[in-house]
Amino acid sequence: MPSNVAEPYRIKMVEPLVMHSREDRADAIAKAGYNTFLLPSKMCYIDLLTDSGTSAMSDKQWSMMMLGDEAYAGSESFDRLLKSVQDNYGFPYVCPTHQGRGAEHIISRILITPGQYVPGNMYFTTTRYHQEAVGGIFVDVIIDEAHDSTADHPFKGNIDLAKLEKLVAEHGADQIAYVNQAVTVNMAGGQPVSMANIREVHEFCTKHGIIHWSDATRLAENAYFIQQRESGYADKSTADIAKEMMSYFDGLTMSGKKDCLVNIGGFLAMRDEEILIKAREWVVVFEGMPSYGGMAGRDMDAMAVGLEEALDDHYLEHRIGQVRYLGERLLEAGVPIVTPIGGHAVFLDAKRFLPHIPQTQFPAQALAAALFVESGVRAMERGIISAGRNKAGEHNMPKLEMVRLTIPRRVYTDRHMDVVADAVIALYAKRDEILGLEFVYEPPSLRFFTSRFTPIA
Ligand SMILES: *Cc1c(COP(=O)(O)O)cnc(C)c1O
Protein backbone atom coordinates (compact mmCIF):
# COMPACT_ATOMS: atom_id res chain seq x y z
CA MET A 1 0.00 0.00 0.00
CA PRO A 2 1.28 3.49 -0.75
CA SER A 3 1.72 5.55 2.38
CA ASN A 4 2.36 9.12 3.33
CA VAL A 5 3.34 10.93 6.51
CA ALA A 6 0.35 12.41 8.33
CA GLU A 7 -0.72 15.98 7.59
CA PRO A 8 1.70 18.26 9.53
CA TYR A 9 -1.12 20.54 10.66
CA ARG A 10 -4.49 20.31 12.37
CA ILE A 11 -7.75 21.80 11.16
CA LYS A 12 -9.06 24.98 12.80
CA MET A 13 -11.83 25.98 10.37
CA VAL A 14 -13.88 23.82 8.00
CA GLU A 15 -15.71 24.33 4.73
CA PRO A 16 -18.49 21.75 4.17
CA LEU A 17 -18.44 19.68 0.97
CA VAL A 18 -21.60 18.55 -0.80
CA MET A 19 -21.91 15.49 -3.03
CA HIS A 20 -24.56 16.05 -5.72
CA SER A 21 -26.39 13.26 -7.57
CA ARG A 22 -25.01 11.76 -10.75
CA GLU A 23 -28.00 13.14 -12.64
CA ASP A 24 -27.30 16.68 -11.43
CA ARG A 25 -23.65 16.33 -12.34
CA ALA A 26 -24.48 15.12 -15.86
CA ASP A 27 -26.78 18.08 -16.23
CA ALA A 28 -24.14 20.50 -14.92
CA ILE A 29 -21.39 19.32 -17.28
CA ALA A 30 -23.71 19.57 -20.29
CA LYS A 31 -24.60 23.13 -19.26
CA ALA A 32 -20.87 23.84 -18.88
CA GLY A 33 -20.22 22.77 -22.47
CA TYR A 34 -18.15 19.78 -21.24
CA ASN A 35 -15.53 22.24 -20.00
CA THR A 36 -14.69 21.77 -16.31
CA PHE A 37 -13.58 25.44 -16.15
CA LEU A 38 -17.22 26.44 -16.67
CA LEU A 39 -18.66 24.36 -13.79
CA PRO A 40 -19.96 26.13 -10.67
CA SER A 41 -17.54 25.25 -7.86
CA LYS A 42 -20.37 24.24 -5.57
CA MET A 43 -21.20 21.38 -7.95
CA CYS A 44 -17.75 19.88 -7.34
CA TYR A 45 -17.25 17.42 -4.52
CA ILE A 46 -13.45 17.41 -4.61
CA ASP A 47 -12.02 20.26 -6.65
CA LEU A 48 -8.71 19.36 -8.28
CA LEU A 49 -9.01 21.85 -11.13
CA THR A 50 -5.90 23.69 -10.04
CA ASP A 51 -3.43 24.33 -7.26
CA SER A 52 -3.52 28.01 -8.20
CA GLY A 53 -4.87 30.30 -5.52
CA THR A 54 -6.59 27.34 -3.83
CA SER A 55 -4.20 26.89 -0.90
CA ALA A 56 -5.38 26.99 2.70
CA MET A 57 -3.62 29.75 4.61
CA SER A 58 -2.13 29.26 8.06
CA ASP A 59 -3.19 30.95 11.29
CA LYS A 60 -0.07 33.09 11.03
CA GLN A 61 -0.96 34.23 7.51
CA TRP A 62 -4.51 35.11 8.59
CA SER A 63 -3.20 37.07 11.56
CA MET A 64 -0.86 39.05 9.26
CA MET A 65 -3.86 39.84 7.03
CA MET A 66 -5.16 41.98 9.91
CA LEU A 67 -1.90 43.93 10.00
CA GLY A 68 -1.94 44.76 6.28
CA ASP A 69 -1.01 48.38 5.59
CA GLU A 70 -3.50 49.57 2.97
CA ALA A 71 -1.75 52.87 2.25
CA TYR A 72 -1.71 53.73 -1.45
CA ALA A 73 2.00 54.50 -1.31
CA GLY A 74 4.83 53.48 1.02
CA SER A 75 2.98 50.49 2.49
CA GLU A 76 4.78 48.59 5.25
CA SER A 77 3.27 45.41 3.86
CA PHE A 78 5.46 45.89 0.79
CA ASP A 79 8.53 46.26 2.99
CA ARG A 80 7.73 42.95 4.67
CA LEU A 81 7.24 41.24 1.30
CA LEU A 82 10.50 42.69 0.00
CA LYS A 83 12.37 41.48 3.07
CA SER A 84 10.90 37.99 2.80
CA VAL A 85 11.91 37.72 -0.87
CA GLN A 86 15.40 39.02 -0.07
CA ASP A 87 15.83 36.61 2.85
CA ASN A 88 14.35 33.52 1.22
CA TYR A 89 15.27 33.89 -2.46
CA GLY A 90 18.20 36.31 -2.31
CA PHE A 91 17.08 38.94 -4.84
CA PRO A 92 17.56 42.59 -3.87
CA TYR A 93 14.64 44.02 -5.89
CA VAL A 94 10.94 43.14 -6.06
CA CYS A 95 8.13 44.48 -8.22
CA PRO A 96 4.71 43.17 -7.11
CA THR A 97 2.00 42.27 -9.65
CA HIS A 98 -1.59 41.08 -9.32
CA GLN A 99 -0.57 37.49 -10.18
CA GLY A 100 1.98 35.56 -12.25
CA ARG A 101 0.76 36.60 -15.68
CA GLY A 102 1.06 40.26 -14.69
CA ALA A 103 4.76 39.63 -14.05
CA GLU A 104 5.07 37.70 -17.33
CA HIS A 105 3.45 40.54 -19.23
CA ILE A 106 5.87 43.10 -17.83
CA ILE A 107 9.07 41.07 -18.22
CA SER A 108 8.10 40.15 -21.80
CA ARG A 109 7.75 43.84 -22.67
CA ILE A 110 11.10 44.66 -21.08
CA LEU A 111 13.25 41.86 -22.41
CA ILE A 112 11.79 40.91 -25.79
CA THR A 113 12.45 42.77 -29.07
CA PRO A 114 10.07 41.58 -31.82
CA GLY A 115 11.57 38.66 -33.74
CA GLN A 116 13.78 37.49 -30.87
CA TYR A 117 13.73 33.89 -29.62
CA VAL A 118 12.71 32.92 -26.08
CA PRO A 119 13.89 29.41 -25.26
CA GLY A 120 12.16 27.68 -22.36
CA ASN A 121 11.77 24.24 -20.80
CA MET A 122 8.36 23.53 -22.33
CA TYR A 123 5.75 26.20 -22.82
CA PHE A 124 3.32 27.47 -20.23
CA THR A 125 0.00 28.89 -21.49
CA THR A 126 0.13 32.45 -20.12
CA THR A 127 3.93 32.70 -20.35
CA ARG A 128 3.97 31.88 -24.06
CA TYR A 129 0.98 34.14 -24.68
CA HIS A 130 2.81 37.18 -23.32
CA GLN A 131 6.08 36.30 -25.08
CA GLU A 132 4.29 36.00 -28.42
CA ALA A 133 2.08 39.05 -27.81
CA VAL A 134 5.18 41.29 -27.90
CA GLY A 135 6.66 39.53 -30.95
CA GLY A 136 8.86 36.89 -29.28
CA ILE A 137 9.25 33.38 -30.69
CA PHE A 138 9.00 30.66 -28.08
CA VAL A 139 11.34 27.67 -28.59
CA ASP A 140 11.02 24.50 -26.50
CA VAL A 141 14.45 23.35 -25.30
CA ILE A 142 13.37 20.81 -22.68
CA ILE A 143 14.97 17.32 -22.79
CA ASP A 144 13.15 14.83 -25.05
CA GLU A 145 12.21 12.61 -22.08
CA ALA A 146 9.78 15.31 -20.91
CA HIS A 147 7.54 14.67 -23.91
CA ASP A 148 7.33 10.94 -23.17
CA SER A 149 4.79 10.18 -20.45
CA THR A 150 6.62 7.06 -19.23
CA ALA A 151 10.30 7.98 -19.68
CA ASP A 152 12.07 7.54 -16.38
CA HIS A 153 14.27 10.50 -15.47
CA PRO A 154 14.71 12.07 -12.02
CA PHE A 155 14.80 15.59 -13.51
CA LYS A 156 12.49 15.46 -16.48
CA GLY A 157 12.17 19.25 -16.48
CA ASN A 158 15.83 19.85 -17.40
CA ILE A 159 16.87 22.05 -20.28
CA ASP A 160 18.71 20.21 -23.06
CA LEU A 161 21.96 22.18 -23.36
CA ALA A 162 22.54 20.83 -26.88
CA LYS A 163 19.20 22.27 -28.04
CA LEU A 164 20.02 25.60 -26.44
CA GLU A 165 23.52 25.67 -27.96
CA LYS A 166 22.10 24.89 -31.39
CA LEU A 167 19.59 27.73 -31.14
CA VAL A 168 22.27 30.21 -30.12
CA ALA A 169 24.67 28.97 -32.83
CA GLU A 170 21.95 29.33 -35.47
CA HIS A 171 20.68 32.80 -34.59
CA GLY A 172 23.40 34.41 -32.46
CA ALA A 173 23.19 35.33 -28.78
CA ASP A 174 21.80 38.79 -29.53
CA GLN A 175 18.72 37.19 -31.09
CA ILE A 176 17.91 35.43 -27.79
CA ALA A 177 15.72 37.65 -25.60
CA TYR A 178 16.41 35.54 -22.51
CA VAL A 179 16.30 31.93 -21.38
CA ASN A 180 13.23 31.14 -19.30
CA GLN A 181 13.71 28.15 -16.98
CA ALA A 182 10.66 26.93 -15.06
CA VAL A 183 11.12 25.08 -11.75
CA THR A 184 9.16 22.71 -11.66
CA VAL A 185 7.71 22.31 -15.17
CA ASN A 186 3.94 22.39 -14.92
CA MET A 187 3.12 21.25 -18.46
CA ALA A 188 5.54 18.31 -18.30
CA GLY A 189 3.69 16.94 -15.27
CA GLY A 190 5.22 18.96 -12.45
CA GLN A 191 8.68 17.62 -13.26
CA PRO A 192 11.69 19.11 -11.49
CA VAL A 193 14.95 20.60 -12.77
CA SER A 194 18.26 19.58 -11.19
CA MET A 195 20.66 22.02 -9.53
CA ALA A 196 23.33 20.82 -11.94
CA ASN A 197 21.12 21.78 -14.88
CA ILE A 198 20.34 25.24 -13.45
CA ARG A 199 24.08 25.77 -12.92
CA GLU A 200 24.97 24.61 -16.44
CA VAL A 201 22.39 26.88 -18.04
CA HIS A 202 23.62 29.73 -15.84
CA GLU A 203 27.22 29.17 -17.02
CA PHE A 204 26.12 28.93 -20.63
CA CYS A 205 24.10 32.14 -20.38
CA THR A 206 26.91 33.99 -18.61
CA LYS A 207 29.38 32.94 -21.31
CA HIS A 208 27.08 34.25 -24.06
CA GLY A 209 25.80 37.32 -22.23
CA ILE A 210 22.20 36.03 -22.22
CA ILE A 211 19.76 36.79 -19.41
CA HIS A 212 18.75 33.70 -17.41
CA TRP A 213 15.28 34.07 -15.94
CA SER A 214 13.20 31.67 -13.87
CA ASP A 215 9.52 30.93 -13.79
CA ALA A 216 9.84 30.19 -10.08
CA THR A 217 6.17 29.49 -9.47
CA ARG A 218 6.89 26.07 -7.91
CA LEU A 219 10.43 26.54 -6.66
CA ALA A 220 9.76 25.05 -3.21
CA GLU A 221 8.51 21.79 -4.69
CA ASN A 222 11.51 21.73 -7.04
CA ALA A 223 13.84 22.25 -4.06
CA TYR A 224 12.32 19.21 -2.34
CA PHE A 225 12.99 16.99 -5.38
CA ILE A 226 16.61 18.16 -5.44
CA GLN A 227 16.92 17.27 -1.75
CA GLN A 228 15.48 13.80 -2.38
CA ARG A 229 17.13 12.97 -5.71
CA GLU A 230 20.33 14.89 -6.37
CA SER A 231 23.59 13.78 -4.81
CA GLY A 232 25.05 16.23 -2.32
CA TYR A 233 21.72 17.70 -1.21
CA ALA A 234 20.22 15.08 1.12
CA ASP A 235 21.45 16.91 4.24
CA LYS A 236 20.54 20.40 3.12
CA SER A 237 17.23 22.07 4.02
CA THR A 238 14.83 22.89 1.21
CA ALA A 239 15.11 26.54 2.28
CA ASP A 240 18.88 26.47 1.62
CA ILE A 241 18.40 24.56 -1.63
CA ALA A 242 15.83 27.08 -2.87
CA LYS A 243 18.20 29.92 -2.11
CA GLU A 244 21.04 28.22 -3.97
CA MET A 245 18.72 27.56 -6.95
CA MET A 246 17.77 31.21 -7.12
CA SER A 247 21.39 32.37 -6.79
CA TYR A 248 22.02 31.28 -10.40
CA PHE A 249 19.22 33.35 -11.95
CA ASP A 250 19.14 37.01 -12.97
CA GLY A 251 15.53 37.23 -11.88
CA LEU A 252 12.19 35.49 -11.64
CA THR A 253 8.50 35.73 -12.34
CA MET A 254 6.35 34.38 -9.54
CA SER A 255 2.75 33.33 -9.38
CA GLY A 256 2.23 33.65 -5.65
CA LYS A 257 -0.89 31.53 -6.01
CA LYS A 258 1.19 28.34 -5.91
CA ASP A 259 4.32 28.07 -3.79
CA CYS A 260 3.66 31.28 -1.86
CA LEU A 261 0.55 29.68 -0.32
CA VAL A 262 -1.82 32.57 -1.02
CA ASN A 263 -5.06 33.04 -2.92
CA ILE A 264 -3.86 35.93 -5.08
CA GLY A 265 -0.63 37.74 -5.90
CA GLY A 266 2.64 37.59 -7.78
CA PHE A 267 5.84 39.49 -8.39
CA LEU A 268 9.01 40.00 -10.34
CA ALA A 269 12.32 39.80 -8.49
CA MET A 270 15.68 40.69 -9.97
CA ARG A 271 19.31 41.74 -9.41
CA ASP A 272 19.58 44.42 -12.10
CA GLU A 273 18.34 47.85 -11.06
CA GLU A 274 17.81 48.84 -14.72
CA ILE A 275 15.25 46.05 -15.08
CA LEU A 276 13.58 47.14 -11.85
CA ILE A 277 13.26 50.70 -13.13
CA LYS A 278 11.68 49.52 -16.38
CA ALA A 279 9.38 47.14 -14.48
CA ARG A 280 8.16 50.04 -12.37
CA GLU A 281 7.45 52.06 -15.52
CA TRP A 282 5.17 49.32 -16.81
CA VAL A 283 3.65 48.27 -13.49
CA VAL A 284 2.11 51.70 -12.88
CA VAL A 285 0.33 51.44 -16.25
CA PHE A 286 -1.02 47.92 -15.96
CA GLU A 287 -1.04 46.84 -12.31
CA GLY A 288 -0.80 49.65 -9.76
CA MET A 289 1.80 51.58 -7.78
CA PRO A 290 5.19 49.80 -7.57
CA SER A 291 4.56 49.32 -3.85
CA TYR A 292 1.46 47.15 -4.36
CA GLY A 293 1.20 46.11 -8.04
CA GLY A 294 -2.47 45.17 -7.90
CA MET A 295 -2.42 43.54 -4.49
CA ALA A 296 -3.95 44.73 -1.24
CA GLY A 297 -1.48 45.33 1.58
CA ARG A 298 -2.89 42.31 3.43
CA ASP A 299 -2.28 40.12 0.37
CA MET A 300 1.39 41.11 0.37
CA ASP A 301 1.64 40.29 4.07
CA ALA A 302 0.05 36.87 3.60
CA MET A 303 2.49 36.19 0.76
CA ALA A 304 5.52 37.32 2.77
CA VAL A 305 4.68 34.65 5.36
CA GLY A 306 3.47 31.99 2.91
CA LEU A 307 6.59 31.91 0.77
CA GLU A 308 8.61 31.04 3.85
CA GLU A 309 6.13 28.45 5.14
CA ALA A 310 6.30 26.68 1.77
CA LEU A 311 10.01 26.06 2.35
CA ASP A 312 9.41 24.03 5.51
CA ASP A 313 10.76 20.48 5.11
CA HIS A 314 7.86 18.83 6.97
CA TYR A 315 5.26 20.68 4.94
CA LEU A 316 6.98 19.67 1.68
CA GLU A 317 7.44 16.05 2.77
CA HIS A 318 3.68 15.72 3.23
CA ARG A 319 2.80 17.86 0.21
CA ILE A 320 4.87 15.90 -2.30
CA GLY A 321 4.06 12.68 -0.42
CA GLN A 322 0.33 13.28 -0.84
CA VAL A 323 0.68 13.72 -4.60
CA ARG A 324 2.81 10.56 -4.75
CA TYR A 325 0.25 8.68 -2.60
CA LEU A 326 -2.52 9.39 -5.10
CA GLY A 327 -0.27 8.55 -8.05
CA GLU A 328 0.88 5.25 -6.56
CA ARG A 329 -2.69 4.14 -5.87
CA LEU A 330 -3.49 4.70 -9.55
CA LEU A 331 -0.32 2.95 -10.74
CA GLU A 332 -1.14 -0.08 -8.55
CA ALA A 333 -4.51 -0.33 -10.31
CA GLY A 334 -2.90 -0.12 -13.74
CA VAL A 335 -4.23 3.36 -14.60
CA PRO A 336 -1.92 5.12 -17.12
CA ILE A 337 -0.36 8.23 -15.57
CA VAL A 338 2.71 10.35 -16.24
CA THR A 339 5.74 8.97 -14.40
CA PRO A 340 7.75 9.78 -12.39
CA ILE A 341 4.95 11.38 -10.35
CA GLY A 342 5.46 15.17 -10.23
CA GLY A 343 5.19 17.82 -7.54
CA HIS A 344 1.74 19.38 -7.65
CA ALA A 345 -0.46 16.99 -9.57
CA VAL A 346 -1.05 13.52 -10.93
CA PHE A 347 -1.44 13.58 -14.70
CA LEU A 348 -3.64 10.94 -16.32
CA ASP A 349 -2.32 9.93 -19.74
CA ALA A 350 -5.48 10.34 -21.82
CA LYS A 351 -3.91 8.84 -24.96
CA ARG A 352 -3.42 5.54 -23.17
CA PHE A 353 -6.59 5.86 -21.05
CA LEU A 354 -8.81 6.42 -24.11
CA PRO A 355 -6.99 4.88 -27.11
CA HIS A 356 -10.29 4.76 -29.02
CA ILE A 357 -10.55 8.60 -29.15
CA PRO A 358 -8.25 10.37 -31.68
CA GLN A 359 -6.42 13.46 -30.39
CA THR A 360 -8.52 15.70 -32.67
CA GLN A 361 -11.58 14.59 -30.68
CA PHE A 362 -9.97 15.87 -27.48
CA PRO A 363 -9.57 12.75 -25.30
CA ALA A 364 -8.28 14.63 -22.25
CA GLN A 365 -11.17 17.11 -22.36
CA ALA A 366 -13.61 14.19 -22.65
CA LEU A 367 -11.93 12.33 -19.79
CA ALA A 368 -12.05 15.32 -17.44
CA ALA A 369 -15.78 15.74 -18.19
CA ALA A 370 -16.45 12.01 -17.63
CA LEU A 371 -14.55 11.98 -14.34
CA PHE A 372 -16.71 14.82 -13.07
CA VAL A 373 -19.91 12.98 -13.97
CA GLU A 374 -18.58 9.77 -12.42
CA SER A 375 -17.51 11.23 -9.09
CA GLY A 376 -17.87 15.00 -8.68
CA VAL A 377 -14.06 15.26 -8.89
CA ARG A 378 -13.10 18.26 -11.01
CA ALA A 379 -9.86 18.04 -13.01
CA MET A 380 -8.40 19.98 -15.95
CA GLU A 381 -7.44 19.22 -19.55
CA ARG A 382 -3.75 19.69 -20.36
CA GLY A 383 -3.45 18.57 -23.97
CA ILE A 384 -4.48 19.72 -27.41
CA ILE A 385 -7.04 22.24 -26.15
CA SER A 386 -4.51 23.91 -23.83
CA ALA A 387 -1.90 23.92 -26.63
CA GLY A 388 -4.10 26.12 -28.87
CA ARG A 389 -3.51 26.79 -32.57
CA ASN A 390 -0.43 27.84 -34.53
CA LYS A 391 -0.14 30.89 -36.80
CA ALA A 392 -1.57 28.90 -39.72
CA GLY A 393 -4.67 28.22 -37.64
CA GLU A 394 -4.01 24.50 -37.17
CA HIS A 395 -4.15 22.77 -33.79
CA ASN A 396 -0.79 22.53 -32.04
CA MET A 397 -0.47 18.77 -31.47
CA PRO A 398 1.33 18.22 -28.14
CA LYS A 399 2.77 14.75 -27.53
CA LEU A 400 1.31 14.83 -24.03
CA GLU A 401 -2.48 14.60 -23.86
CA MET A 402 -3.30 14.69 -20.17
CA VAL A 403 -5.87 15.27 -17.46
CA ARG A 404 -4.38 17.02 -14.48
CA LEU A 405 -5.54 16.07 -10.99
CA THR A 406 -4.07 19.07 -9.22
CA ILE A 407 -3.79 18.94 -5.46
CA PRO A 408 -4.43 22.22 -3.62
CA ARG A 409 -1.96 22.85 -0.79
CA ARG A 410 -3.04 22.00 2.80
CA VAL A 411 -6.70 21.62 1.72
CA TYR A 412 -7.58 17.94 1.31
CA THR A 413 -6.57 14.97 3.44
CA ASP A 414 -5.11 11.72 2.22
CA ARG A 415 -8.57 10.19 2.75
CA HIS A 416 -9.85 12.52 0.01
CA MET A 417 -7.08 11.15 -2.19
CA ASP A 418 -8.55 7.66 -1.68
CA VAL A 419 -11.93 8.89 -2.91
CA VAL A 420 -10.27 10.37 -6.00
CA ALA A 421 -8.27 7.20 -6.68
CA ASP A 422 -11.37 5.00 -6.35
CA ALA A 423 -13.28 7.25 -8.78
CA VAL A 424 -10.55 7.19 -11.43
CA ILE A 425 -10.14 3.41 -11.08
CA ALA A 426 -13.92 2.90 -11.45
CA LEU A 427 -13.95 5.10 -14.56
CA TYR A 428 -10.98 3.25 -16.04
CA ALA A 429 -12.99 0.02 -15.85
CA LYS A 430 -15.65 1.51 -18.13
CA ARG A 431 -13.46 3.76 -20.28
CA ASP A 432 -14.90 2.33 -23.54
CA GLU A 433 -18.16 4.20 -22.87
CA ILE A 434 -16.49 7.66 -23.03
CA LEU A 435 -17.15 9.59 -26.27
CA GLY A 436 -14.95 12.14 -28.05
CA LEU A 437 -15.92 15.83 -28.25
CA GLU A 438 -16.20 18.58 -30.87
CA PHE A 439 -16.21 22.37 -30.52
CA VAL A 440 -19.42 24.37 -30.16
CA TYR A 441 -17.53 27.59 -29.31
CA GLU A 442 -13.81 28.31 -29.57
CA PRO A 443 -12.34 31.66 -28.43
CA PRO A 444 -9.29 33.10 -30.24
CA SER A 445 -6.76 32.76 -27.40
CA LEU A 446 -6.22 30.72 -24.20
CA ARG A 447 -9.11 28.66 -25.48
CA PHE A 448 -9.09 26.07 -22.69
CA PHE A 449 -10.62 28.56 -20.25
CA THR A 450 -13.88 29.25 -22.08
CA SER A 451 -14.37 26.77 -24.98
CA ARG A 452 -17.61 24.79 -25.20
CA PHE A 453 -18.03 21.29 -26.59
CA THR A 454 -20.57 18.61 -27.40
CA PRO A 455 -20.08 14.81 -27.47
CA ILE A 456 -19.63 13.09 -30.85
CA ALA A 457 -22.24 10.33 -30.95
C1 LIG B 1 0.13 29.55 -12.73
C2 LIG B 1 1.35 29.67 -13.52
C3 LIG B 1 1.68 30.86 -14.18
C4 LIG B 1 0.75 32.06 -14.25
O1 LIG B 1 0.44 32.56 -13.03
P1 LIG B 1 -1.00 33.18 -12.66
O2 LIG B 1 -0.83 33.58 -11.24
O3 LIG B 1 -2.02 32.11 -12.88
O4 LIG B 1 -1.22 34.35 -13.56
C5 LIG B 1 2.90 30.91 -14.83
N1 LIG B 1 3.72 29.86 -14.87
C6 LIG B 1 3.42 28.69 -14.27
C7 LIG B 1 4.37 27.56 -14.35
C8 LIG B 1 2.23 28.55 -13.60
O5 LIG B 1 1.93 27.38 -13.04
The ligand as a MOL file (V3000), in Angstrom:
LIG
                    3D

  0  0  0     0  0            999 V3000
M  V30 BEGIN CTAB
M  V30 COUNTS 15 15 0 0 0
M  V30 BEGIN ATOM
M  V30 1 C 0.1270 29.5500 -12.7300 0
M  V30 2 C 1.3530 29.6710 -13.5200 0
M  V30 3 C 1.6830 30.8550 -14.1780 0
M  V30 4 C 0.7500 32.0570 -14.2470 0
M  V30 5 O 0.4450 32.5570 -13.0280 0
M  V30 6 P -0.9960 33.1840 -12.6570 0
M  V30 7 O -0.8300 33.5830 -11.2380 0
M  V30 8 O -2.0220 32.1150 -12.8760 0
M  V30 9 O -1.2250 34.3480 -13.5590 0
M  V30 10 C 2.8980 30.9080 -14.8300 0
M  V30 11 N 3.7180 29.8560 -14.8740 0
M  V30 12 C 3.4180 28.6940 -14.2750 0
M  V30 13 C 4.3740 27.5600 -14.3520 0
M  V30 14 C 2.2280 28.5500 -13.5970 0
M  V30 15 O 1.9300 27.3770 -13.0370 0
M  V30 END ATOM
M  V30 BEGIN BOND
M  V30 1 1 1 2
M  V30 2 1 2 3
M  V30 3 2 2 14
M  V30 4 1 3 4
M  V30 5 2 3 10
M  V30 6 1 4 5
M  V30 7 1 5 6
M  V30 8 2 6 7
M  V30 9 1 6 8
M  V30 10 1 6 9
M  V30 11 1 10 11
M  V30 12 2 11 12
M  V30 13 1 12 13
M  V30 14 1 12 14
M  V30 15 1 14 15
M  V30 END BOND
M  V30 END CTAB
M  END
